[in-house]
C-alpha cells in the first residue's frame, strides 16, 4: 500500500484496485476508491495524492482517466488543487462526508481519542489539555531520579511496581481522596485500560460469571474487555444521583464497575446512603466493587467527595490514573487492591508486560513527594472552571432548552435534549455545520433513554467554546425546521 504524505510534496503511491471486467468506467472506480477512503477517515485532511501521471503509470491507465477522477472529486469538495500541481485532501469535507464521519465517531469505541480533523470545533470528551503539562517540574523529577536512584531499581521488579511510588501515592490518596490505602496493596499499571483488564482476568480466573456496569457508561474499556473474557455484562440504570442500587441487587453480578464521584457521562454523584448499600451488597455476595476515580481532582462548585475504597478496602478496588490530571501519554495508572487479590493482580501484570517503566514511576513518585502534583492541580482547576463557565454561559444564551448536568466537576458536561429533538439528527446536523459533538446514545447498554450531548471542554479555549455552541444552535434550527 502506498504512503500518503502530509507535507508540501506529493505522495508517490496510492492503493487502488481496478476491476476491468466490472463494466464500470475506470475513472469512476478511482473516484469511488478515493472518496470512500476519505469518508472513512483513512486519508487525512491535507494529505497529498500522487501526481496524475505517476498514479496513471502505477495503475496502467491513461493520464486522462486519473485527471477526470481528480477533477470530479475536486468538484465534489473532497480534493483541492494546490499551486505546483499538487492535489490534496480538502481541509473541510463536504456535508455528506462530515455527517458520515460524525456517525462513525459516535459509534466508534474510542471517540475520546479523535483528533477533530475536518471540524471547526470538536467537543471531544475524555481529553486533557496536554499543552499545560508541567514540563519543567517533571524534568526536575527525572533529573533527580537519574542522579540518585540506586542501580538495582533499574532491573526487573515484581508486578506491583516501585516501592517509592506506592508510598507516595498512598500518602496522596489517603490525604486527598480519603482512601485507606497501604503500600502493600498498590499495583502500578499502564493507565486505567490495563488496570481494568488485569482485574477482569483475575475475576474470571476466580470464577466470576457476570459483571455489572453503569448504563450509560464508557464503551471502550470494561464493557469490551468483559465481553471478550466471556463474562455476562448487565447494565445498571443511572439516575441523577448515579447508579440505581435497587437494580444492582437484582443483577446477580459478581462485580460492579462504578464511577461514584462523577458518573461517566451523566455526572451524578452517588450518595452516602447509596454507597453504603453498594458496600452491603458486596459484603453479602462476596463481590468486588471496582471504583473508577477518573477525574475527581477537578471540582468547582462542590465539596470533595471521598473515595468508596476508604469505606470498605476489603471489597473495593480503587482505580486512579494520571491521564486526566497530567497527560494520557504517560500511561500511568494505579490500583489499590483488596489484600486477598494483590498477588493475583501483580502476577497478571508480570504476565502482561513484566512491569511498567521504572523511570516514569520514580519520576512520578518524586513529583508527588515534592508537592508538584498538588501545585499543578491548583493551577489547572481555575483554567478548566473558566472553560466550563464559558460553555454553560453559551448554552444559556443560545440553547436555553438544553439541560446541563454533571457540571460541578470533571472536564465534560452532558446536556439533555428536549423531547422534540432527536439525538442522532442533532449530531448529524452539527457535523454539517463543522461541529463534532457526541451523543449519549452510543454509550447505553440497553439502548433506551433520553437524548443528550456530551461536551468535552478541557482542550478548547473560551472563544472556540462560544463558536461551537453557536454552530450547534444553527444545527438545531435546521433540525427543527421553519
C-alpha positions in Angstrom: 0.0 0.0 0.0 1.3 3.5 -0.8 2.1 6.1 1.8 0.3 9.4 1.8 2.5 12.4 2.6 1.2 15.3 4.7 4.0 17.7 3.7 4.1 20.0 0.7 5.3 17.3 -1.6 3.1 14.8 -3.5 2.8 11.2 -2.5 4.4 8.6 -4.7 1.8 5.8 -4.3 -1.8 5.3 -3.6 -3.5 1.9 -3.1 -6.3 1.5 -5.6 -7.6 -1.7 -7.2 -9.3 -1.7 -10.6 -11.6 -4.3 -12.0 -11.5 -4.1 -15.8 -14.3 -6.6 -16.1 -16.7 -4.8 -13.8 -18.4 -2.7 -16.5 -17.8 0.4 -14.5 -15.6 3.1 -16.1 -12.1 3.2 -14.7 -12.3 6.9 -13.7 -15.4 6.1 -11.7 -13.6 3.2 -9.9 -10.8 5.6 -9.0 -13.2 8.2 -7.7 -15.1 5.7 -5.6 -12.0 4.3 -4.0 -10.6 7.7 -3.1 -13.9 9.0 -1.9 -14.6 6.0 0.3 -11.1 6.3 1.9 -11.6 10.0 2.7 -15.1 9.3 4.2 -13.7 6.5 6.3 -11.0 8.9 7.7 -8.2 6.8 6.2 -6.9 9.8 4.2 -6.4 12.8 6.5 -7.1 16.5 5.6 -4.1 17.9 3.8 -2.7 14.5 2.7 -1.1 14.8 -0.7 -2.1 12.5 -3.6 0.3 11.2 -6.3 0.6 13.3 -9.4 -1.8 12.2 -12.1 1.0 10.9 -14.4 2.5 8.9 -11.5 -0.8 7.3 -10.5 -1.7 6.6 -14.1 1.5 4.7 -14.7 1.1 2.7 -11.5 -2.5 1.7 -12.4 -1.7 1.1 -16.0 -4.3 3.6 -17.3 -4.0 6.8 -19.3 -3.3 10.0 -17.5 -6.6 11.4 -18.7 -8.5 8.8 -16.7 -6.8 9.9 -13.5 -7.3 13.6 -14.3 -11.0 13.0 -14.8 -11.3 11.3 -11.5 -9.4 14.0 -9.6 -11.4 16.8 -11.3 -14.7 15.1 -10.2 -13.5 14.8 -6.6 -12.3 18.4 -6.6 -15.8 19.5 -7.8 -17.4 17.5 -5.0 -15.2 19.1 -2.4 -13.2 16.1 -1.4 -9.9 17.2 -3.0 -8.3 20.6 -3.7 -5.7 21.5 -6.3 -2.6 23.3 -5.0 -0.1 25.5 -6.7 2.6 23.5 -8.3 0.1 20.9 -9.5 -0.3 19.1 -6.1 -3.6 17.6 -5.3 -4.6 17.2 -1.6 -7.4 16.0 0.6 -9.6 19.1 1.4 -9.3 20.6 4.9 -13.1 20.7 5.3 -15.2 17.8 4.0 -18.5 18.1 2.1 -21.6 17.8 4.3 -22.3 14.2 3.4 -18.8 13.1 4.3 -18.9 15.2 7.5 -22.1 13.6 8.6 -20.7 10.1 7.9 -17.6 10.9 9.9 -19.8 12.1 12.8 -21.8 8.9 12.8 -18.6 6.9 12.8 -17.3 8.9 15.8 -20.4 8.3 17.9 -20.3 4.6 17.1 -16.6 4.2 17.5 -15.1 2.6 20.5 -12.6 5.4 21.2 -14.2 8.7 20.4 -12.2 10.3 23.2 -9.0 9.9 21.1 -10.5 11.6 18.0 -8.4 14.4 16.5 -11.3 16.6 15.3 -9.9 16.8 11.8 -12.3 18.4 9.4 -14.3 20.2 12.1 -14.2 23.8 13.1 -14.8 22.9 16.7 -14.7 19.5 18.4 -16.3 18.9 21.8 -14.4 15.6 22.1 -14.6 14.2 25.6 -12.0 12.4 27.7 -9.1 14.7 26.8 -6.9 16.8 29.0 -5.0 19.9 27.9 -1.6 18.4 27.4 -0.2 21.8 26.4 -0.3 22.6 30.1 1.9 19.7 31.1 4.4 20.9 33.8 7.5 20.1 31.7 10.0 22.0 33.9 8.8 20.4 37.2 8.7 16.9 35.5 12.2 17.4 34.2 13.5 18.2 37.7 12.0 15.0 38.9 13.5 13.0 36.0 16.9 14.5 36.7 16.6 13.6 40.4 15.8 10.1 39.5 18.6 9.7 37.1 21.2 11.1 39.6 20.1 9.5 42.8 18.4 6.2 42.1 20.3 3.0 43.2 21.3 0.8 40.3 19.2 -2.1 41.4 16.0 -0.1 40.7 16.7 -0.4 37.0 16.4 -4.2 37.0 13.3 -6.3 36.8 10.9 -5.7 39.7 7.8 -7.6 40.8 4.5 -6.8 39.2 3.4 -4.3 41.7 5.8 -1.5 40.7 8.4 0.5 42.6 8.0 1.0 46.4 8.7 4.7 46.2 5.6 5.3 44.1 3.5 3.0 46.3 4.4 5.1 49.3 4.0 8.5 47.6 0.6 7.5 46.1 -0.7 6.2 49.4 0.2 9.4 51.1 -1.5 11.4 48.4 -4.6 9.3 48.1 -5.2 9.0 51.8 -4.8 12.7 52.3 -6.8 14.0 49.2 -9.2 11.2 48.2 -10.0 9.7 51.7 -8.8 6.2 50.8 -7.5 3.6 53.2 -4.5 2.6 51.1 -1.4 0.8 52.3 1.7 0.4 50.1 1.5 -3.3 50.1 -1.9 -3.2 48.4 -0.8 -1.0 45.5 -0.3 -2.2 41.9 1.1 0.2 39.2 -0.3 -0.3 35.7 -0.3 1.4 32.3 -3.4 3.5 32.7 -7.0 2.5 33.6 -7.3 0.4 30.4 -4.7 -2.0 31.6 -5.8 -1.9 35.2 -9.4 -3.0 34.4 -8.1 -5.6 32.0 -5.9 -7.1 34.8 -8.8 -7.1 37.2 -11.2 -8.8 34.8 -8.6 -11.5 34.1 -8.3 -12.2 37.8 -12.0 -12.2 38.5 -12.6 -14.7 35.7 -9.9 -17.0 37.0 -11.6 -16.8 40.4 -14.9 -17.9 39.0 -16.8 -14.7 38.2 -19.5 -15.1 35.6 -21.3 -11.7 35.4 -20.2 -8.1 35.8 -22.5 -5.1 36.2 -21.7 -1.8 34.5 -23.4 1.6 34.8 -25.9 2.3 32.0 -24.8 4.5 30.2 -21.0 4.0 30.6 -17.9 4.0 28.5 -17.9 1.5 25.7 -14.1 1.2 25.1 -12.8 -0.5 28.2 -14.6 -2.6 30.8 -17.6 -3.4 28.5 -15.4 -4.7 25.7 -12.9 -6.5 27.9 -15.5 -8.2 30.0 -17.3 -9.5 26.9 -14.1 -10.7 25.4 -13.3 -12.6 28.6 -16.6 -14.4 28.5 -18.4 -12.5 31.3 -22.1 -11.7 31.0 -22.5 -7.9 31.0 -25.5 -6.4 32.6 -26.4 -2.7 32.6 -27.5 -1.0 35.8 -29.6 2.2 35.1 -28.1 5.5 36.2 -30.3 8.3 37.6 -29.4 11.9 38.5 -27.5 10.7 41.6 -25.6 7.8 40.0 -26.3 4.1 39.7 -29.7 2.9 40.9 -28.7 0.5 43.7 -32.0 -1.4 43.8 -31.3 -2.6 40.3 -27.9 -3.8 41.4 -29.5 -6.2 43.9 -31.4 -7.9 41.0 -28.4 -8.2 38.7 -26.9 -11.4 40.2 -23.4 -10.0 39.4 -20.0 -10.9 40.9 -18.6 -7.4 40.4 -19.7 -3.9 39.5 -17.7 -1.1 37.9 -18.7 2.3 39.2 -17.7 6.0 38.7 -19.3 7.1 42.0 -17.7 10.5 42.5 -18.6 11.8 39.0 -20.6 9.3 37.0 -19.5 9.0 33.4 -21.0 10.5 31.4 -24.0 11.9 33.3 -22.1 13.5 36.2 -24.2 12.1 39.0 -22.6 11.7 42.5 -23.5 8.5 44.4 -25.0 9.5 47.7 -23.6 8.3 51.1 -26.6 6.1 51.6 -26.3 4.5 48.2 -22.6 3.9 48.7 -23.3 2.2 52.0 -25.9 0.0 50.3 -23.5 -0.9 47.5 -20.9 -2.0 50.1 -23.5 -4.1 51.9 -24.4 -5.7 48.6 -20.7 -6.5 48.0 -20.2 -7.9 51.5 -23.3 -10.2 51.3 -22.3 -11.6 47.9 -18.6 -11.7 48.4 -18.5 -9.4 45.3 -16.0 -6.8 44.2 -16.7 -3.1 43.6 -14.3 -1.5 41.0 -14.2 2.2 41.7 -13.0 4.2 38.6 -12.0 7.6 40.1 -11.1 9.1 36.8 -11.5 12.9 37.3 -12.4 13.6 40.9 -9.5 16.0 41.3 -11.3 18.6 39.2 -14.2 20.0 41.2 -15.6 23.5 41.1 -18.9 24.0 42.9 -18.9 21.3 45.5 -17.0 19.9 48.4 -14.7 17.0 47.9 -16.3 13.6 47.6 -14.3 10.8 49.2 -13.4 7.5 47.6 -15.6 4.5 48.3 -12.4 2.4 48.9 -11.9 4.1 52.2 -15.2 2.6 53.4 -14.5 -1.0 52.5 -10.9 -1.7 51.5 -11.6 -5.4 51.5 -14.3 -5.2 48.8 -13.4 -2.1 46.7 -10.6 -1.9 44.1 -9.7 1.8 43.7 -8.5 2.7 40.1 -6.7 6.0 39.5 -4.8 7.5 36.6 -2.6 10.4 35.5 -4.4 10.6 32.2 -6.9 13.4 33.1 -4.6 15.2 35.6 -1.3 15.2 33.7 -1.3 13.5 30.3 -2.6 10.2 28.9 0.7 9.7 27.1 2.4 9.0 30.4 0.4 5.7 30.6 0.5 5.8 34.4 -2.3 4.2 36.5 -2.6 2.6 39.9 -4.8 0.1 41.6 -5.4 -0.1 45.4 -6.4 -3.8 45.6 -8.0 -5.8 48.4 -5.3 -7.8 50.2 -6.6 -11.2 49.0 -6.3 -10.1 45.3 -3.0 -8.3 45.3 -0.8 -11.3 44.5 -3.1 -12.4 41.6 -3.3 -8.9 40.1 0.5 -8.5 40.4 1.0 -11.9 38.7 -1.3 -10.8 35.8 0.7 -7.6 35.5 4.0 -9.5 35.2 2.5 -11.8 32.6 1.2 -8.8 30.6 4.4 -6.8 30.3 6.9 -7.5 33.1 6.1 -4.2 34.7 5.6 -0.5 33.9 8.6 1.7 33.1 10.7 2.3 36.2 12.0 5.8 35.4 8.4 7.1 34.9 7.3 5.6 38.1 10.2 7.0 40.1 9.7 10.4 38.4 6.1 10.5 39.4 6.9 9.5 42.9 9.3 12.4 43.2 6.8 14.7 41.6 4.2 13.7 44.2 6.6 13.9 47.1 7.7 17.4 46.1 4.1 18.7 46.1 4.3 19.4 42.3 1.2 17.3 41.6 -0.8 19.4 44.1 0.5 22.6 42.6 -0.3 21.5 39.1 -3.9 20.7 40.1 -4.3 24.0 41.8 -3.2 25.8 38.7 -5.4 23.8 36.3 -8.7 23.9 38.3 -9.4 27.6 37.5 -8.4 27.1 33.9 -11.0 24.3 33.4 -13.5 26.1 35.5 -13.3 29.2 33.2 -13.9 26.9 30.2 -16.8 25.2 31.9 -18.3 28.5 32.8 -17.9 29.7 29.1 -19.7 26.6 28.0 -22.6 27.0 30.5 -22.9 30.6 29.6 -23.1 29.9 25.9 -25.7 27.2 26.4 -27.8 29.5 28.5 -27.6 32.3 25.8 -28.1 30.2 22.7 -29.8 26.9 23.8 -31.7 27.5 27.0 -33.9 24.5 26.5 -31.0 22.1 26.8 -30.5 20.9 30.4 -26.8 20.7 31.5 -25.9 18.0 34.1 -22.8 17.0 35.9 -21.4 20.5 35.9 -19.8 20.6 39.3 -16.7 18.6 38.5 -14.7 17.0 35.8 -13.8 18.0 32.2 -17.1 17.5 30.4 -20.8 18.4 30.7 -23.8 16.4 29.5 -26.7 18.5 28.2 -30.1 16.7 27.9 -32.1 17.4 24.8 -35.8 18.4 24.9 -38.2 15.7 23.7 -38.7 17.3 20.3 -35.0 16.8 19.3 -33.6 13.5 18.1 -30.1 12.9 19.3 -28.8 11.4 16.1 -30.4 14.1 14.0 -28.7 16.8 16.1 -25.3 15.1 15.9 -25.5 14.7 12.1 -26.7 18.3 11.6 -23.9 19.6 13.8 -21.4 17.8 11.6 -22.8 19.5 8.6 -22.1 22.8 10.3 -18.5 21.8 11.1 -19.1 20.8 14.7 -18.2 17.5 16.3 -20.3 16.6 19.3 -21.1 13.1 20.6 -24.4 11.8 21.8 -25.1 9.8 24.9 -27.0 7.0 23.0 -23.9 5.0 21.8 -22.9 4.5 25.4 -26.1 3.0 26.6 -26.2 -0.8 27.2 -29.9 -1.1 26.8 -30.2 1.4 24.0 -33.0 3.3 25.7 -33.1 6.7 27.4 -33.4 10.4 26.9 -31.3 12.1 24.2 -28.3 14.0 25.3 -25.0 15.5 24.1 -21.5 15.2 25.7 -19.5 18.4 25.7 -15.8 18.0 26.4 -14.3 21.4 27.1 -10.8 20.7 28.5 -8.9 21.4 25.3 -11.0 24.3 24.0 -10.4 28.0 24.5 -13.3 30.1 25.5 -13.7 31.6 22.0 -13.8 28.2 20.5 -16.4 27.1 23.0 -18.7 30.0 22.2 -18.3 29.3 18.4 -19.1 25.7 19.0 -22.3 26.4 20.8 -23.3 28.9 18.1 -22.7 26.2 15.5 -24.9 23.8 17.5 -27.7 26.3 17.8 -27.7 26.7 14.0 -27.7 23.0 13.5 -30.7 22.6 15.9 -32.5 25.3 14.0 -32.0 23.2 10.9 -33.4 20.1 12.7 -36.4 21.9 13.9 -37.1 23.5 10.6 -39.2 26.5 9.8 
